[in-house]
């Protein structure tokens, strides 16, 4: 298993003892147009029992650290990843994951059939500006992220107008969905910060 360092994480007292669940009605959803063709949706507190789900995934997921090419050399990617390309019937996944995918599919009109996870162990872990690698034949892909663990900020910027940026700060249990042309015309990042506890991003994608 990849190095998870000593994860210093304080669970919420309000969430103590709750089993993982979610709001199938997306009651707190806030739709945010980025421009005429790209949009995001932020659903605060979509997951109940977020702390329990965080602890389960940190303990169970097959974490690995990828090597990436940067500045003419290979370096460790500053985060851990797990389950990329994994189908929803994988027995290592927590049982709540498949019902979550079904609810997301019903709301966003895509068949979410794959899941992945990224673990930012502290403020030193990050991901640079990028767009997700999605086959060109998938028209207007939708990517859904669940944020677990500590508070962290995701930033988005327009590819053609780098000065046009948005920032979204997530707390445990928030759902964030990127749709329309957001994956084609915008980039996103999770920048390094001076101090941060461990944060996990659970990601749902569709293959067609």
N, C-alpha and C positions, 0 to 999 in steps of 0.2 A: 504494500500500500504506500502511496505517495506521502511525503512529509506533511502532516497537518499542523505542524508546530504545536505549541500549547495554546489551544483555543480558549481565550479568555472571554467568556460570554455570560451575561447575566439575563436569565429569562424573566419575562414580565410576570409580576405578581397577579395581574388581572387574567393572565392566560393559564395560570397554574392548574394542572390536573385536567385540562380539557382535551378530549380526543380530537384528532384531526377531522375536520369537516369543512364545508364551504356553503356559500349562499347561492342556491340555484337560480334565484331571481335577479341576481346582480343589482341589488337594491341601491347601492351607493355609487353606481357607475357614473362617470363623468366623461363625456365625449369631447375630445379636443381636436379641432381641425388644425393641421399644421400649415396647409395651403389648400388650393382648390382640389388636389387629388390625393393628398396624404393625410392620414389621421392617426390619432392614438386614443386609447380609452384607459382611464385610470379608475380602478375599483378598489378604494381603500377598505381594508379589513375583510376582503373576500373570503379568506381562510380563517376558520375558527380552529383553535388548538394549534396555532402556527408554531409555538415553541416545541410541542411534542413532535410535529412533523420535521422541524429542523433537526432535532436531536436524532430522530430515527434515520434520516437521510445521511447525516454526517457519519453516523456509526455504520450504516449498511452499504453505502454506495462504494463501488470499486474505484476509488479516486486514483488519478494518474496525473503526472505533470508532463505536458508536451514540451518538446524542444522546437524552437522556432528560429528562423533566420532573421537576424537583425544586425544592421551595421557591419555587414561582411563577416559575421560569425554566428554560430549557433548558441542560443542562450535558453535558459529555462523560462517558459511562459510564466508571468507573475500571477498565477491562479491555478487551481486544480480543476480538472474536469472529470465527469463520469457519465456513463449511460448514453453517449452520443450515438444516434442511430438505433437505439434500443426500442423494440416494439412494446406496446402497452401490456402485453400478456407475459412479460418477463417476470419470473417469480421473485426476483430481488427487489422489485418496486413495491413501495407501500401500497396497500389495497385501495387507498383513497385516490390514487393517481388516475386509474381508469375512469371512475365516475366523473372526476374533474374534466378529463378530456372529452367525455360525452357531453357534458354541460357546455363546454366551450364550443364544441362542434355545432350544437343546436343553436347557439347564439350567433356565431360568426359565419355559419354557412360553409365551413371547411371541415374535412374529416381529419382531425388531429390523430395521427397514428404513430408518432414518435416523440420521445422525451429525452432530455439531456439535463445536466446540472453543472453549475460552475460554483466553486467555493473560493471566496475572497477571505483569506484567513485573517487579515488585518489591513490597516491603511496602506501598507506597502504593496498589496495585491491590487491589480487594476486590469483594465483592457483599453487599448488605444482606440482612436476613431476608426470605425469600420462599418461596413454593411454586411449582413449575414450572407453566407454563400448559399444561394438558392437557385436551382435550375431555371434557365430562362423561360422554359415552357410553362412554369407556374405563374399564372397571371395574377397580379396583385396579391402576393402571399400575405398571410396573416401569421404573426408570431406572438405567442402569449407567454409572459414571464410572471412567475410568482416569486416575490421577494420574501426571504425568511432570515431570521437572525437579526443582526444589527441594522440600524438606519444607514442608508447609503444613497448617494445621488447619481442618477443616470442623466447624461447630457445628450442632446440631439442637435445636429446642425445640418442645414441644407447644403447639399453637395455643390450647388452652383452659386450659393451666396453664403460663404463661411461665416460672415458676420451675423447671420440670422440663426440664433441658437435658442434652445429651450432647455430648462432644467426641471427634472422630476425627482423629488425626494420620496423614498419608500420606507415604510416601517413594516415590521413583521406582519405577514398575511396579505399585503397589497398585491393586487393583480394589475399588470400593465400589458396592454395589447397594442401592437403596431400593425396597421393595415393600410389599404389603398396602395399608393406608391411609396409608402414610407421606407420600405427596404431597398427601393431602387433610387430614390431621389434624396434621401436623408441618410446620415451616418449617426452612430451613437457610440458613447464611451462611458466607462466608469473610471474616473481619474483617481490617481493616488491622493491620499489625504494624510494629514499629520497624525491623526488618531482615529481609529475605528475598530470596533469589534468585528468578529467574523460574520459574514453575510453570505447567504446562499441564493443563487438564482436558479429556479426550476423552470425549464423551457419546454414548451409544447410546439411542435411543428407538424405540417402536413406534407405528404409526398406527392400530392397531385391536386 
